[in-house]
Amino acid sequence: MTDHIDRAQLADADRTGRIIEAHQNRARPHGDGICCDCDEAIPTSRLAAEPGAERCIECQTLYERKEATRVGFHR
């Protein structure tokens, strides 16, 4: 039974990763104040601190975790 659950979890993680990657790779103008991942407005406080920010804090955190996992660094 555990093998079935493990395989289901791996398949779900793989599917989620592909969806996120496809979403992140879509073409968008940069610096428009809209998160390139969730399409929500990036808070002005974030843009003031990081004028070139392409993602809101939540999406940037997810992106960095995904990249860390991809390169083998886990926090």
Distance bins in CASP14 RR format, pairs under 12 A and 6 or more apart:
PFRMAT RR
TARGET T0000
AUTHOR 0000-0000-0000
RMODE 2
METHOD distances of the structure
MODEL  1
1 7 0 0 0 0 0 1 0 0 0 0 0
1 8 0 0 0 0 0 1 0 0 0 0 0
2 8 0 0 0 0 0 1 0 0 0 0 0
2 9 0 0 0 0 0 1 0 0 0 0 0
3 9 0 0 0 0 0 1 0 0 0 0 0
3 10 0 0 0 0 0 1 0 0 0 0 0
4 10 0 0 0 0 0 1 0 0 0 0 0
4 11 0 0 0 0 0 1 0 0 0 0 0
5 11 0 0 0 0 0 1 0 0 0 0 0
5 12 0 0 0 0 0 1 0 0 0 0 0
6 12 0 0 0 0 0 1 0 0 0 0 0
6 13 0 0 0 0 0 1 0 0 0 0 0
7 13 0 0 0 0 0 1 0 0 0 0 0
7 14 0 0 0 0 0 1 0 0 0 0 0
8 14 0 0 0 0 0 1 0 0 0 0 0
8 15 0 0 0 0 0 1 0 0 0 0 0
9 15 0 0 0 0 0 1 0 0 0 0 0
9 16 0 0 0 0 0 1 0 0 0 0 0
10 16 0 0 0 0 0 1 0 0 0 0 0
10 17 0 0 0 0 0 1 0 0 0 0 0
11 17 0 0 0 0 0 1 0 0 0 0 0
11 18 0 0 0 0 0 1 0 0 0 0 0
12 18 0 0 0 0 0 1 0 0 0 0 0
12 19 0 0 0 0 0 1 0 0 0 0 0
13 19 0 0 0 0 0 1 0 0 0 0 0
13 20 0 0 0 0 0 1 0 0 0 0 0
13 66 0 0 0 0 0 1 0 0 0 0 0
13 69 0 0 0 0 1 0 0 0 0 0 0
14 20 0 0 0 0 0 1 0 0 0 0 0
14 21 0 0 0 0 0 1 0 0 0 0 0
15 21 0 0 0 0 0 1 0 0 0 0 0
15 22 0 0 0 0 0 1 0 0 0 0 0
16 22 0 0 0 0 0 1 0 0 0 0 0
16 23 0 0 0 0 0 1 0 0 0 0 0
16 62 0 0 0 0 0 1 0 0 0 0 0
16 66 0 0 0 0 1 0 0 0 0 0 0
16 69 0 0 0 0 0 1 0 0 0 0 0
17 23 0 0 0 0 1 0 0 0 0 0 0
17 24 0 0 0 0 1 0 0 0 0 0 0
17 25 0 0 0 0 0 1 0 0 0 0 0
17 62 0 0 0 0 0 1 0 0 0 0 0
17 63 0 0 0 0 0 1 0 0 0 0 0
17 65 0 0 0 0 0 1 0 0 0 0 0
17 66 1 0 0 1 0 0 0 0 0 0 0
17 67 0 0 0 0 0 1 0 0 0 0 0
17 69 0 0 0 0 1 0 0 0 0 0 0
17 70 0 0 0 0 1 0 0 0 0 0 0
18 24 0 0 0 0 0 1 0 0 0 0 0
18 25 0 0 0 0 0 1 0 0 0 0 0
18 66 0 0 0 0 0 1 0 0 0 0 0
19 25 0 0 0 0 0 1 0 0 0 0 0
19 26 0 0 0 0 0 1 0 0 0 0 0
19 37 0 0 0 0 0 1 0 0 0 0 0
19 66 0 0 0 0 0 1 0 0 0 0 0
20 26 0 0 0 0 0 1 0 0 0 0 0
20 36 0 0 0 0 0 1 0 0 0 0 0
20 37 1 0 0 1 0 0 0 0 0 0 0
20 38 0 0 0 0 0 1 0 0 0 0 0
20 55 0 0 0 0 0 1 0 0 0 0 0
20 59 0 0 0 0 1 0 0 0 0 0 0
20 62 1 0 0 1 0 0 0 0 0 0 0
20 63 0 0 0 0 1 0 0 0 0 0 0
20 65 0 0 0 0 0 1 0 0 0 0 0
20 66 1 0 0 1 0 0 0 0 0 0 0
20 67 0 0 0 0 0 1 0 0 0 0 0
20 69 0 0 0 0 0 1 0 0 0 0 0
20 70 0 0 0 0 0 1 0 0 0 0 0
21 37 0 0 0 0 0 1 0 0 0 0 0
21 62 0 0 0 0 0 1 0 0 0 0 0
21 63 0 0 0 0 0 1 0 0 0 0 0
21 66 0 0 0 0 1 0 0 0 0 0 0
21 67 0 0 0 0 0 1 0 0 0 0 0
21 70 0 0 0 0 1 0 0 0 0 0 0
22 37 0 0 0 0 0 1 0 0 0 0 0
23 35 0 0 0 0 0 1 0 0 0 0 0
23 36 0 0 0 0 1 0 0 0 0 0 0
23 37 1 0 0 1 0 0 0 0 0 0 0
23 38 0 0 0 0 1 0 0 0 0 0 0
23 39 0 0 0 0 1 0 0 0 0 0 0
23 55 0 0 0 0 0 1 0 0 0 0 0
23 59 0 0 0 0 1 0 0 0 0 0 0
23 62 0 0 0 0 0 1 0 0 0 0 0
23 63 0 0 0 0 0 1 0 0 0 0 0
23 66 0 0 0 0 0 1 0 0 0 0 0
24 35 0 0 0 0 0 1 0 0 0 0 0
24 36 1 0 0 1 0 0 0 0 0 0 0
24 37 1 0 0 1 0 0 0 0 0 0 0
24 38 0 0 0 0 0 1 0 0 0 0 0
24 54 0 0 0 0 1 0 0 0 0 0 0
24 55 0 0 0 0 1 0 0 0 0 0 0
24 59 0 0 0 0 1 0 0 0 0 0 0
24 60 0 0 0 0 0 1 0 0 0 0 0
24 62 0 0 0 0 1 0 0 0 0 0 0
24 63 1 0 0 1 0 0 0 0 0 0 0
24 66 0 0 0 0 1 0 0 0 0 0 0
24 67 0 0 0 0 0 1 0 0 0 0 0
24 70 0 0 0 0 0 1 0 0 0 0 0
25 36 0 0 0 0 1 0 0 0 0 0 0
25 37 0 0 0 0 0 1 0 0 0 0 0
25 63 0 0 0 0 0 1 0 0 0 0 0
26 36 1 0 0 1 0 0 0 0 0 0 0
26 37 0 0 0 0 1 0 0 0 0 0 0
26 39 0 0 0 0 0 1 0 0 0 0 0
27 36 0 0 0 0 1 0 0 0 0 0 0
28 34 1 0 0 1 0 0 0 0 0 0 0
28 35 0 0 0 0 1 0 0 0 0 0 0
28 36 1 0 1 0 0 0 0 0 0 0 0
28 37 0 0 0 0 1 0 0 0 0 0 0
28 38 0 0 0 0 0 1 0 0 0 0 0
28 39 0 0 0 0 1 0 0 0 0 0 0
28 54 0 0 0 0 1 0 0 0 0 0 0
28 55 0 0 0 0 0 1 0 0 0 0 0
29 36 0 0 0 0 1 0 0 0 0 0 0
29 54 0 0 0 0 1 0 0 0 0 0 0
30 36 1 0 0 1 0 0 0 0 0 0 0
30 42 0 0 0 0 0 1 0 0 0 0 0
30 51 0 0 0 0 0 1 0 0 0 0 0
30 52 1 0 0 1 0 0 0 0 0 0 0
30 53 0 0 0 0 1 0 0 0 0 0 0
30 54 1 0 1 0 0 0 0 0 0 0 0
30 55 0 0 0 0 0 1 0 0 0 0 0
31 41 0 0 0 0 0 1 0 0 0 0 0
31 42 0 0 0 0 1 0 0 0 0 0 0
31 46 0 0 0 0 0 1 0 0 0 0 0
31 47 0 0 0 0 1 0 0 0 0 0 0
31 50 0 0 0 0 0 1 0 0 0 0 0
31 51 0 0 0 0 1 0 0 0 0 0 0
31 52 1 0 1 0 0 0 0 0 0 0 0
31 53 1 0 0 1 0 0 0 0 0 0 0
31 54 1 0 0 1 0 0 0 0 0 0 0
31 55 0 0 0 0 0 1 0 0 0 0 0
32 39 0 0 0 0 0 1 0 0 0 0 0
32 41 0 0 0 0 1 0 0 0 0 0 0
32 42 0 0 0 0 1 0 0 0 0 0 0
32 47 0 0 0 0 0 1 0 0 0 0 0
32 52 0 0 0 0 0 1 0 0 0 0 0
32 53 0 0 0 0 0 1 0 0 0 0 0
32 54 0 0 0 0 1 0 0 0 0 0 0
33 39 0 0 0 0 0 1 0 0 0 0 0
33 40 0 0 0 0 1 0 0 0 0 0 0
33 41 1 0 0 1 0 0 0 0 0 0 0
33 42 1 0 1 0 0 0 0 0 0 0 0
33 43 0 0 0 0 1 0 0 0 0 0 0
33 44 0 0 0 0 1 0 0 0 0 0 0
33 46 0 0 0 0 1 0 0 0 0 0 0
33 47 1 0 0 1 0 0 0 0 0 0 0
33 48 0 0 0 0 0 1 0 0 0 0 0
33 50 0 0 0 0 0 1 0 0 0 0 0
33 51 0 0 0 0 1 0 0 0 0 0 0
33 52 0 0 0 0 1 0 0 0 0 0 0
33 53 1 0 0 1 0 0 0 0 0 0 0
33 54 0 0 0 0 1 0 0 0 0 0 0
33 55 0 0 0 0 0 1 0 0 0 0 0
33 56 0 0 0 0 1 0 0 0 0 0 0
34 40 1 0 0 1 0 0 0 0 0 0 0
34 41 1 0 0 1 0 0 0 0 0 0 0
34 42 1 0 0 1 0 0 0 0 0 0 0
34 43 0 0 0 0 0 1 0 0 0 0 0
34 47 0 0 0 0 0 1 0 0 0 0 0
34 53 0 0 0 0 0 1 0 0 0 0 0
34 54 0 0 0 0 1 0 0 0 0 0 0
34 55 0 0 0 0 1 0 0 0 0 0 0
34 56 0 0 0 0 1 0 0 0 0 0 0
34 59 0 0 0 0 0 1 0 0 0 0 0
35 41 1 0 0 1 0 0 0 0 0 0 0
35 42 1 0 1 0 0 0 0 0 0 0 0
35 43 0 0 0 0 1 0 0 0 0 0 0
35 46 0 0 0 0 1 0 0 0 0 0 0
35 47 0 0 0 0 0 1 0 0 0 0 0
35 53 0 0 0 0 1 0 0 0 0 0 0
35 54 1 0 0 1 0 0 0 0 0 0 0
35 55 1 0 1 0 0 0 0 0 0 0 0
35 56 1 0 1 0 0 0 0 0 0 0 0
35 57 0 0 0 0 1 0 0 0 0 0 0
35 58 0 0 0 0 1 0 0 0 0 0 0
35 59 1 0 1 0 0 0 0 0 0 0 0
35 60 0 0 0 0 1 0 0 0 0 0 0
35 61 0 0 0 0 0 1 0 0 0 0 0
35 62 0 0 0 0 0 1 0 0 0 0 0
35 63 0 0 0 0 0 1 0 0 0 0 0
36 42 0 0 0 0 1 0 0 0 0 0 0
36 52 0 0 0 0 0 1 0 0 0 0 0
36 53 0 0 0 0 1 0 0 0 0 0 0
36 54 1 0 1 0 0 0 0 0 0 0 0
36 55 1 0 1 0 0 0 0 0 0 0 0
36 56 0 0 0 0 1 0 0 0 0 0 0
36 59 1 0 0 1 0 0 0 0 0 0 0
36 60 0 0 0 0 0 1 0 0 0 0 0
36 63 0 0 0 0 1 0 0 0 0 0 0
37 53 0 0 0 0 0 1 0 0 0 0 0
37 54 0 0 0 0 1 0 0 0 0 0 0
37 55 1 0 1 0 0 0 0 0 0 0 0
37 56 1 0 0 1 0 0 0 0 0 0 0
37 57 0 0 0 0 0 1 0 0 0 0 0
37 58 0 0 0 0 1 0 0 0 0 0 0
37 59 1 1 0 0 0 0 0 0 0 0 0
37 60 0 0 0 0 1 0 0 0 0 0 0
37 61 0 0 0 0 0 1 0 0 0 0 0
37 62 1 0 0 1 0 0 0 0 0 0 0
37 63 1 0 0 1 0 0 0 0 0 0 0
37 64 0 0 0 0 0 1 0 0 0 0 0
37 66 0 0 0 0 0 1 0 0 0 0 0
38 54 0 0 0 0 0 1 0 0 0 0 0
38 55 0 0 0 0 1 0 0 0 0 0 0
38 56 1 0 0 1 0 0 0 0 0 0 0
38 57 0 0 0 0 0 1 0 0 0 0 0
38 58 1 0 0 1 0 0 0 0 0 0 0
38 59 1 0 1 0 0 0 0 0 0 0 0
38 60 0 0 0 0 0 1 0 0 0 0 0
38 61 0 0 0 0 0 1 0 0 0 0 0
38 62 0 0 0 0 1 0 0 0 0 0 0
38 63 0 0 0 0 0 1 0 0 0 0 0
39 54 0 0 0 0 0 1 0 0 0 0 0
39 55 0 0 0 0 0 1 0 0 0 0 0
39 56 0 0 0 0 1 0 0 0 0 0 0
39 59 0 0 0 0 1 0 0 0 0 0 0
40 46 0 0 0 0 0 1 0 0 0 0 0
40 55 0 0 0 0 1 0 0 0 0 0 0
40 56 1 0 0 1 0 0 0 0 0 0 0
40 57 0 0 0 0 0 1 0 0 0 0 0
40 58 0 0 0 0 1 0 0 0 0 0 0
40 59 0 0 0 0 1 0 0 0 0 0 0
41 47 0 0 0 0 1 0 0 0 0 0 0
41 53 0 0 0 0 0 1 0 0 0 0 0
41 55 0 0 0 0 0 1 0 0 0 0 0
41 56 0 0 0 0 1 0 0 0 0 0 0
42 48 0 0 0 0 0 1 0 0 0 0 0
42 49 0 0 0 0 0 1 0 0 0 0 0
42 50 0 0 0 0 1 0 0 0 0 0 0
42 51 0 0 0 0 0 1 0 0 0 0 0
42 52 0 0 0 0 1 0 0 0 0 0 0
42 53 1 0 1 0 0 0 0 0 0 0 0
42 54 0 0 0 0 1 0 0 0 0 0 0
42 55 1 0 0 1 0 0 0 0 0 0 0
42 56 1 0 1 0 0 0 0 0 0 0 0
42 57 0 0 0 0 1 0 0 0 0 0 0
42 58 0 0 0 0 0 1 0 0 0 0 0
42 59 0 0 0 0 1 0 0 0 0 0 0
42 60 0 0 0 0 1 0 0 0 0 0 0
43 49 0 0 0 0 1 0 0 0 0 0 0
43 50 0 0 0 0 0 1 0 0 0 0 0
43 53 0 0 0 0 1 0 0 0 0 0 0
43 55 0 0 0 0 0 1 0 0 0 0 0
43 56 1 0 0 1 0 0 0 0 0 0 0
43 57 1 0 0 1 0 0 0 0 0 0 0
43 58 0 0 0 0 0 1 0 0 0 0 0
43 59 0 0 0 0 0 1 0 0 0 0 0
43 60 0 0 0 0 0 1 0 0 0 0 0
44 50 0 0 0 0 0 1 0 0 0 0 0
44 51 0 0 0 0 0 1 0 0 0 0 0
44 53 0 0 0 0 0 1 0 0 0 0 0
44 56 0 0 0 0 0 1 0 0 0 0 0
45 51 0 0 0 0 0 1 0 0 0 0 0
45 53 0 0 0 0 0 1 0 0 0 0 0
45 56 0 0 0 0 0 1 0 0 0 0 0
45 57 0 0 0 0 1 0 0 0 0 0 0
46 52 0 0 0 0 1 0 0 0 0 0 0
46 53 1 0 1 0 0 0 0 0 0 0 0
46 54 0 0 0 0 0 1 0 0 0 0 0
46 55 0 0 0 0 1 0 0 0 0 0 0
46 56 1 0 0 1 0 0 0 0 0 0 0
46 57 1 0 0 1 0 0 0 0 0 0 0
46 58 0 0 0 0 0 1 0 0 0 0 0
46 59 0 0 0 0 0 1 0 0 0 0 0
46 60 0 0 0 0 1 0 0 0 0 0 0
46 61 0 0 0 0 0 1 0 0 0 0 0
47 53 1 0 1 0 0 0 0 0 0 0 0
47 54 0 0 0 0 0 1 0 0 0 0 0
47 55 0 0 0 0 0 1 0 0 0 0 0
47 56 0 0 0 0 1 0 0 0 0 0 0
47 57 0 0 0 0 0 1 0 0 0 0 0
49 57 0 0 0 0 0 1 0 0 0 0 0
49 60 0 0 0 0 0 1 0 0 0 0 0
50 56 0 0 0 0 0 1 0 0 0 0 0
50 57 0 0 0 0 1 0 0 0 0 0 0
50 60 0 0 0 0 1 0 0 0 0 0 0
52 60 0 0 0 0 0 1 0 0 0 0 0
53 59 0 0 0 0 1 0 0 0 0 0 0
53 60 1 0 0 1 0 0 0 0 0 0 0
53 63 0 0 0 0 0 1 0 0 0 0 0
54 60 0 0 0 0 1 0 0 0 0 0 0
54 63 0 0 0 0 1 0 0 0 0 0 0
55 61 0 0 0 0 1 0 0 0 0 0 0
55 62 0 0 0 0 1 0 0 0 0 0 0
55 63 1 0 0 1 0 0 0 0 0 0 0
55 64 0 0 0 0 1 0 0 0 0 0 0
55 66 0 0 0 0 0 1 0 0 0 0 0
55 67 0 0 0 0 0 1 0 0 0 0 0
56 62 0 0 0 0 1 0 0 0 0 0 0
56 63 0 0 0 0 0 1 0 0 0 0 0
57 63 0 0 0 0 0 1 0 0 0 0 0
57 64 0 0 0 0 0 1 0 0 0 0 0
58 64 0 0 0 0 0 1 0 0 0 0 0
58 65 0 0 0 0 0 1 0 0 0 0 0
59 65 0 0 0 0 0 1 0 0 0 0 0
59 66 0 0 0 0 0 1 0 0 0 0 0
60 66 0 0 0 0 0 1 0 0 0 0 0
60 67 0 0 0 0 0 1 0 0 0 0 0
61 67 0 0 0 0 0 1 0 0 0 0 0
61 68 0 0 0 0 0 1 0 0 0 0 0
61 75 0 0 0 0 0 1 0 0 0 0 0
62 68 0 0 0 0 0 1 0 0 0 0 0
62 69 0 0 0 0 0 1 0 0 0 0 0
63 69 0 0 0 0 0 1 0 0 0 0 0
63 70 0 0 0 0 0 1 0 0 0 0 0
64 70 0 0 0 0 0 1 0 0 0 0 0
64 71 0 0 0 0 0 1 0 0 0 0 0
64 73 0 0 0 0 1 0 0 0 0 0 0
64 74 0 0 0 0 0 1 0 0 0 0 0
64 75 0 0 0 0 1 0 0 0 0 0 0
65 71 0 0 0 0 0 1 0 0 0 0 0
65 72 0 0 0 0 0 1 0 0 0 0 0
65 73 0 0 0 0 1 0 0 0 0 0 0
65 74 0 0 0 0 1 0 0 0 0 0 0
65 75 1 0 0 1 0 0 0 0 0 0 0
66 72 0 0 0 0 0 1 0 0 0 0 0
66 73 0 0 0 0 0 1 0 0 0 0 0
66 74 0 0 0 0 0 1 0 0 0 0 0
66 75 0 0 0 0 0 1 0 0 0 0 0
67 73 0 0 0 0 1 0 0 0 0 0 0
67 74 0 0 0 0 0 1 0 0 0 0 0
67 75 0 0 0 0 0 1 0 0 0 0 0
68 74 1 0 0 1 0 0 0 0 0 0 0
68 75 1 0 0 1 0 0 0 0 0 0 0
69 75 0 0 0 0 1 0 0 0 0 0 0
END
